[in-house]
């Protein structure tokens, strides 16, 4: 049984240092923190140059509030101060009890320590360059690696376009059953920290819904989550004593799943 917080208990704030990282990290950060509770704050901090172009598109698409900070003098990073003040304010207002800072800047190590002293849980999502001072100031560090050139992943359920049937036309054929890779990644993430190496069906479904509010197995041709999970060669689905279902990765299976059809 996972020791993570039950669904609905955690209130998570995701605060992004846009001056220090890249827009590609956002989706990874949201997948990581979805296991800790409901994301109630999504904010990205940067100057006028940083928040333009690619950052603007990413923040809008993933429902982040852009927090524009002008530099009043050269070399002064007002974005860092704004992020730190907003984090402390969210803690004292009890809007969040878990914080995810998306940055590799060691200047935030003191903020992490102060948040933890007040009882908050702090996670860092950063790159391999993240200094040890920042890693060790958090409860858990999640390293993000810049993606290499590979086949594109299947788009999340919320981005899939459903065909609209015109009146009087024949209904379209049922969608072919597919097995998206992100389900494998979700099981690996949630079950990895448990003593038994497995996750209950309920928390898994809640996690998938948090990462993509539009997720439904029916979009991939399955009648339900249990039906979908049974099609994966890399997963073991079994019913435990008491009638509840659990899912785990098969230990013998070490090969990577393909983007469009994760077996």
C-alpha positions in Angstrom: 0.0 0.0 0.0 1.4 3.4 -1.0 2.4 5.7 1.8 1.7 8.8 -0.3 -1.2 11.1 0.7 -4.6 10.0 -0.1 -6.4 11.6 -3.0 -7.7 15.1 -2.1 -5.5 15.6 1.0 -2.6 17.5 -0.5 -2.9 21.0 -1.8 0.0 21.6 -4.2 1.6 24.8 -5.5 3.8 24.5 -8.6 6.0 27.6 -8.9 8.2 27.8 -12.0 11.4 29.9 -12.3 11.0 30.6 -16.0 14.3 32.5 -16.1 16.2 29.4 -15.1 14.5 26.5 -17.0 12.7 25.6 -20.3 9.0 25.2 -21.1 9.5 21.5 -21.9 9.8 20.8 -18.2 6.3 21.8 -17.3 4.4 18.7 -18.4 6.9 16.5 -16.6 6.6 18.6 -13.4 2.8 18.3 -13.5 3.0 14.5 -13.9 5.3 14.3 -11.0 3.3 16.4 -8.5 -0.1 14.8 -9.4 0.8 12.0 -7.0 1.0 14.3 -4.0 -2.5 15.9 -4.3 -4.5 18.5 -6.1 -2.6 21.3 -7.8 -4.2 24.5 -6.6 -1.6 27.0 -7.7 0.2 27.1 -11.1 2.5 30.1 -11.6 5.4 31.0 -13.8 7.8 33.8 -13.0 10.0 35.7 -15.4 10.8 39.0 -17.1 9.2 40.4 -20.2 11.7 38.7 -22.5 11.5 35.3 -20.8 7.7 35.1 -20.7 7.3 35.8 -24.4 7.2 33.3 -27.3 7.6 29.7 -26.2 7.0 30.3 -22.5 3.8 32.2 -23.3 2.4 29.3 -25.3 3.3 26.7 -22.6 1.9 28.7 -19.7 -1.4 29.4 -21.5 -1.8 25.8 -22.7 -1.1 24.3 -19.3 -3.2 26.8 -17.3 -0.4 28.6 -15.5 -0.7 32.1 -14.3 2.2 34.2 -15.8 3.8 36.4 -13.2 5.6 39.2 -15.1 8.4 40.9 -13.1 10.2 43.9 -14.6 13.9 44.3 -13.8 14.3 47.7 -12.2 18.1 47.6 -12.6 20.5 45.5 -14.6 21.5 42.2 -12.9 18.6 42.3 -10.4 16.4 39.2 -10.5 13.0 40.4 -9.2 11.4 37.1 -10.3 13.1 35.1 -7.7 11.9 37.4 -4.9 8.4 37.4 -6.2 8.3 33.6 -6.3 9.7 33.3 -2.8 7.2 35.8 -1.4 4.2 34.1 -3.1 5.3 30.7 -1.7 5.5 32.1 1.9 2.1 33.8 1.4 0.5 30.6 0.1 1.8 28.7 3.1 0.6 31.2 5.7 -2.8 31.5 4.0 -3.0 27.7 4.0 -3.7 27.6 0.3 -1.0 25.0 -0.1 0.9 22.5 2.1 3.1 21.0 -0.6 5.3 23.0 -2.9 7.0 22.1 -6.1 9.7 24.5 -7.3 10.7 24.0 -10.9 14.2 25.4 -11.0 17.9 24.5 -10.8 18.9 27.7 -9.1 20.6 27.1 -5.7 19.4 30.6 -4.5 16.1 28.9 -3.6 17.7 26.5 -1.1 17.0 28.9 1.8 13.3 29.2 0.7 13.1 25.4 0.7 14.5 25.2 4.2 12.1 27.9 5.6 9.1 26.2 4.0 10.0 22.9 5.6 10.6 24.5 9.0 7.0 25.6 8.8 5.8 22.1 8.1 5.4 22.2 4.3 6.7 19.5 2.0 9.0 20.7 -0.8 9.8 19.0 -4.0 12.3 20.3 -6.6 12.1 19.5 -10.4 15.4 20.5 -12.0 18.1 19.5 -14.4 21.2 17.5 -13.8 23.1 20.8 -13.2 21.1 21.4 -10.0 23.6 22.0 -7.2 23.6 19.6 -4.2 22.7 22.6 -1.9 19.3 22.8 -3.6 18.7 19.1 -3.9 19.4 18.5 -0.2 17.1 21.4 0.9 14.1 19.6 -0.6 12.1 16.5 0.6 12.5 15.0 -2.8 14.4 15.9 -6.0 13.1 14.9 -9.4 15.6 15.2 -12.2 14.4 16.2 -15.6 16.5 15.4 -18.7 16.1 17.3 -21.9 14.4 15.0 -24.4 16.5 13.6 -27.2 15.3 13.1 -30.8 12.9 10.2 -30.9 9.5 9.2 -32.1 6.8 11.6 -30.8 4.6 10.4 -27.9 0.9 9.9 -28.3 -0.8 13.2 -27.4 -2.6 13.3 -24.1 -6.3 12.5 -24.1 -7.3 16.1 -23.7 -5.6 17.0 -26.9 -7.1 14.3 -29.0 -9.7 15.6 -31.5 -13.0 13.7 -31.6 -14.8 13.7 -34.9 -18.2 15.3 -34.9 -20.8 13.3 -36.7 -23.0 15.2 -39.2 -26.8 14.6 -38.9 -28.0 11.7 -40.9 -24.6 10.1 -41.4 -23.7 6.6 -40.3 -22.0 6.3 -37.0 -18.2 5.9 -37.1 -16.6 2.6 -36.4 -15.4 2.0 -32.8 -11.9 3.3 -32.1 -9.2 0.7 -32.2 -7.9 -0.3 -28.8 -4.6 1.5 -28.0 -2.2 1.4 -25.0 -0.7 4.8 -24.4 2.8 4.9 -22.9 1.9 7.4 -20.1 -0.1 4.7 -18.3 3.1 2.6 -18.0 4.9 5.7 -16.7 2.1 6.4 -14.2 2.3 2.9 -12.7 6.1 3.0 -12.6 6.0 6.4 -10.7 3.2 5.5 -8.2 4.4 1.9 -7.5 8.1 2.7 -7.4 8.0 4.2 -3.9 5.8 1.5 -2.3 7.1 -1.5 -0.3 5.2 -3.9 -2.4 5.9 -2.3 -5.8 2.2 -2.0 -6.8 -0.5 0.6 -6.8 -4.2 0.3 -6.2 -6.6 0.8 -9.2 -8.4 3.7 -7.5 -5.4 5.9 -6.8 -4.0 5.1 -10.3 -7.2 6.3 -11.9 -7.3 9.5 -9.8 -3.7 10.2 -10.8 -4.3 9.8 -14.5 -7.3 12.1 -14.2 -5.2 14.7 -12.4 -2.5 14.7 -15.1 -5.2 15.0 -17.8 -8.7 16.0 -16.8 -10.1 14.7 -20.1 -8.6 11.2 -19.7 -10.9 8.3 -20.2 -10.1 4.8 -21.4 -13.0 4.9 -23.8 -11.0 7.4 -25.9 -8.6 4.6 -26.5 -11.2 2.0 -27.3 -11.5 0.4 -23.8 -14.6 0.0 -21.7 -12.8 1.0 -18.5 -9.5 1.4 -16.8 -9.3 -2.3 -15.7 -10.0 -3.4 -19.3 -7.3 -1.1 -20.6 -4.7 -2.3 -18.0 -5.2 -5.9 -18.9 -4.0 -5.3 -22.4 -0.5 -4.3 -21.3 2.1 -7.0 -21.5 4.3 -5.1 -19.1 1.7 -4.9 -16.3 0.4 -7.4 -13.9 -3.2 -6.8 -12.8 -4.5 -8.9 -9.9 -7.4 -8.9 -7.4 -6.3 -8.9 -3.8 -8.0 -10.2 -0.7 -11.0 -7.9 -0.1 -11.9 -7.5 -3.7 -9.7 -4.5 -4.6 -7.4 -4.5 -7.7 -3.7 -3.7 -7.8 -1.3 -3.0 -10.7 2.5 -3.5 -10.9 5.2 -3.6 -13.5 6.6 -7.0 -14.4 10.1 -7.2 -13.1 11.3 -9.3 -16.0 10.2 -6.8 -18.6 12.9 -4.1 -19.0 12.5 -3.0 -22.6 11.1 0.5 -23.3 7.6 0.8 -24.5 7.0 2.3 -27.9 5.2 5.7 -28.0 2.1 4.6 -29.7 1.7 1.1 -28.3 3.2 0.5 -24.9 3.0 -3.3 -24.4 
